[in-house]
């Protein structure tokens, strides 16, 4: 999954600014994970699904998980 695509997903699905999306992407790149946001379960699962659908549509093996706070 390209860094550019991860930034795009963070901006489109999670409504992050370009600066914040880049910061999260770099966290994912260096440590393997990052926090895109804190939402109630229903919204978190919907956003994760949207991100995975975008990735699948572009042929990227993006991993998105939700976990309790």
C-alpha positions in Angstrom: 0.0 0.0 0.0 1.5 3.3 -1.0 2.1 6.1 1.4 0.1 8.4 -0.8 -2.9 6.1 -0.7 -2.8 5.8 3.1 -2.8 9.7 3.3 -5.7 9.8 0.8 -7.7 7.3 3.0 -7.0 9.3 6.1 -8.1 12.5 4.5 -11.2 11.1 2.7 -12.6 8.5 5.2 -11.3 9.9 8.5 -11.4 13.6 7.5 -7.9 14.4 8.5 -6.0 17.4 7.2 -3.1 16.7 4.9 -0.6 17.5 7.7 -2.4 15.2 10.2 -2.8 12.4 7.6 1.0 12.6 6.9 1.8 12.4 10.6 -0.4 9.3 11.0 1.0 7.7 7.9 4.5 8.2 9.1 3.6 6.6 12.4 2.2 3.6 10.5 5.3 3.5 8.3 7.7 3.5 11.3 5.9 1.5 13.9 3.4 -0.5 12.0 0.3 1.2 13.3 -1.3 4.5 13.9 -4.6 5.9 15.3 -6.9 7.4 12.8 -9.5 8.4 15.4 -11.6 7.5 18.4 -15.2 6.8 17.5 -18.1 4.8 19.0 -18.1 1.2 17.8 -20.7 1.6 15.0 -18.9 4.6 13.4 -15.4 3.0 13.8 -16.6 -0.2 12.1 -18.3 1.8 9.3 -15.1 3.9 8.7 -12.9 0.8 8.7 -15.2 -0.8 6.2 -15.0 2.3 3.9 -11.2 2.3 4.1 -11.0 -1.4 3.3 -13.5 -1.0 0.4 -11.3 1.8 -1.1 -8.2 -0.3 -0.7 -9.8 -3.3 -2.3 -11.0 -1.2 -5.2 -7.5 0.0 -5.8 -5.9 -3.4 -5.3 -4.0 -2.5 -2.0 -3.7 -4.9 0.9 -4.4 -2.2 3.5 -5.0 -3.5 7.1 -7.5 -1.6 9.1 -8.6 -2.7 12.6 -10.9 -1.3 15.3 -10.2 -1.9 19.0 -11.7 -0.7 22.2 -10.3 2.4 23.8 
